Amino acid sequence: MDCEPMRPEPFSPEPPPASIAGLLAALEALSRSRPDRVLRLRGSLPAEALDSGGAAAATVATPAATPAEPGAEPAGPDQLPAGWEPFELLIFRGFSSLTTHPTAFDPDRAALPEAARIRGAELLAAPLDPSGGVRLRGPLPAAAFLELASWA
């Protein structure tokens, strides 16, 4: 009697967080256990997403077309729609900080507004060297770094 080998059920990782704030919180939590790594996110955000103090505003209307990954940016960096600005955000030891825009001092407030679009993420060796960082992985979608093994 021929027996067909058992096929393991396909691994389905936990779905990525449904919001920018959830994605950042998950990545910040993972970064606490890897102090030798920095995660750099790049993308764009609408200019009106900045409050009067320059920090990313907490609530901004999101565009009608929402990609599958929260904050996934559909266009390349040189194809930004009018009114959108590029950003760079670093995640290190549980904290997010924008390098291109002021970051709100409130640690309970997400560093990016929900309308932000993330183009990609890169894992860098820490500490950063101003003359040139050592890129370990990426650019990849930000959701690729939602598991600790991807920070190795």
C-alpha positions as CSV (number, residue, x, y, z in Angstrom):
1,M,0.0,0.0,0.0
2,D,1.5,3.3,-1.1
3,C,1.4,6.0,1.6
4,E,1.6,9.6,0.6
5,P,4.0,11.4,2.9
6,M,2.4,13.8,5.4
7,R,2.8,17.3,4.3
8,P,3.3,19.8,7.0
9,E,0.8,22.6,7.2
10,P,2.2,25.7,5.7
11,F,3.6,28.1,8.3
12,S,1.5,31.2,8.6
13,P,3.2,33.8,10.7
14,E,1.2,36.2,12.7
15,P,-0.2,38.9,10.4
16,P,1.5,42.2,10.5
17,P,0.0,44.9,12.7
18,A,-2.9,46.7,11.1
19,S,-1.6,50.2,11.8
20,I,1.6,52.2,11.6
21,A,1.6,52.7,15.4
22,G,1.2,48.9,15.8
23,L,4.0,48.2,13.4
24,L,6.4,50.7,15.1
25,A,5.5,49.3,18.5
26,A,6.2,45.7,17.5
27,L,9.5,46.7,15.8
28,E,10.5,48.8,18.9
29,A,9.8,45.9,21.2
30,L,12.0,43.6,19.1
31,S,14.8,46.1,19.0
32,R,15.1,46.1,22.8
33,S,16.6,42.6,22.6
34,R,19.1,43.5,19.9
35,P,21.1,46.6,21.1
36,D,23.7,45.8,18.5
37,R,21.2,46.5,15.6
38,V,19.5,49.6,14.2
39,L,16.5,49.4,11.9
40,R,16.2,52.2,9.4
41,L,12.8,52.8,7.8
42,R,12.5,55.0,4.7
43,G,9.4,56.3,3.1
44,S,7.2,59.3,2.7
45,L,4.6,61.2,4.7
46,P,2.2,64.0,3.8
47,A,3.4,67.5,4.6
48,E,0.1,68.2,6.5
49,A,0.9,65.3,8.8
50,L,3.3,67.6,10.6
51,D,1.8,69.5,13.5
52,S,2.8,73.1,14.2
53,G,5.8,72.0,16.3
54,G,7.1,70.0,13.3
55,A,6.5,66.6,14.9
56,A,4.4,64.0,13.1
57,A,0.7,64.6,13.9
58,A,-1.2,61.7,15.5
59,T,-4.2,61.8,13.2
60,V,-4.2,62.4,9.5
61,A,-6.7,61.1,6.9
62,T,-5.3,58.2,5.0
63,P,-5.5,58.0,1.2
64,A,-8.3,55.8,-0.2
65,A,-6.0,53.1,-1.5
66,T,-4.4,51.3,1.4
67,P,-1.8,48.7,0.6
68,A,-1.7,45.3,2.3
69,E,1.2,46.1,4.7
70,P,0.5,49.1,6.9
71,G,2.3,52.1,5.5
72,A,3.6,50.3,2.4
73,E,4.6,53.0,-0.1
74,P,3.4,52.2,-3.7
75,A,5.6,54.8,-5.5
76,G,9.4,55.1,-5.6
77,P,11.1,57.9,-3.8
78,D,11.4,60.1,-6.9
79,Q,7.7,59.6,-7.7
80,L,6.3,61.3,-4.6
81,P,2.9,62.9,-5.0
82,A,2.6,66.6,-4.5
83,G,2.5,67.5,-0.8
84,W,4.5,64.4,0.3
85,E,8.0,64.5,1.8
86,P,10.5,61.7,2.2
87,F,11.4,60.5,5.8
88,E,14.0,58.4,7.5
89,L,13.2,56.8,10.9
90,L,15.7,54.9,13.0
91,I,14.6,52.3,15.6
92,F,17.2,51.5,18.3
93,R,16.9,50.0,21.7
94,G,13.1,50.3,21.8
95,F,12.9,53.9,20.6
96,S,12.0,55.5,17.2
97,S,13.4,58.7,16.0
98,L,13.0,60.6,12.8
99,T,16.2,61.9,11.3
100,T,14.5,64.0,8.6
101,H,11.7,65.6,10.7
102,P,11.3,66.6,14.4
103,T,10.2,63.7,16.6
104,A,7.6,64.3,19.3
105,F,9.0,64.0,22.8
106,D,6.1,62.0,24.1
107,P,7.2,58.3,24.0
108,D,3.5,57.1,24.0
109,R,3.0,58.9,20.7
110,A,3.9,57.1,17.4
111,A,6.8,58.7,15.6
112,L,4.9,58.4,12.3
113,P,1.4,59.4,11.4
114,E,-1.0,56.7,10.1
115,A,-0.8,58.3,6.7
116,A,2.9,57.6,6.3
117,R,4.0,55.2,3.6
118,I,7.0,53.0,4.3
119,R,9.1,52.2,1.2
120,G,11.5,49.8,2.9
121,A,13.6,48.8,5.9
122,E,17.3,48.1,6.4
123,L,19.0,46.4,9.3
124,L,22.2,48.2,10.3
125,A,25.0,47.3,12.7
126,A,25.1,49.4,15.8
127,P,26.6,51.8,16.8
128,L,26.1,53.8,13.6
129,D,29.2,55.2,12.1
130,P,28.7,58.7,10.5
131,S,31.2,57.9,7.8
132,G,29.1,55.0,6.6
133,G,26.9,52.4,8.3
134,V,27.2,48.7,7.9
135,R,24.0,47.4,6.3
136,L,23.3,43.8,7.3
137,R,20.0,43.2,5.5
138,G,17.7,45.0,3.2
139,P,16.1,46.9,1.9
140,L,13.1,44.7,2.6
141,P,9.5,45.4,3.6
142,A,9.2,46.5,7.2
143,A,7.1,43.4,8.1
144,A,10.1,41.2,7.3
145,F,11.6,42.4,10.6
146,L,8.7,41.4,12.8
147,E,10.4,38.2,13.9
148,L,13.5,38.3,16.1
149,A,15.4,35.8,13.8
150,S,15.4,38.4,11.1
151,W,17.4,40.8,13.3
152,A,20.4,38.3,13.4
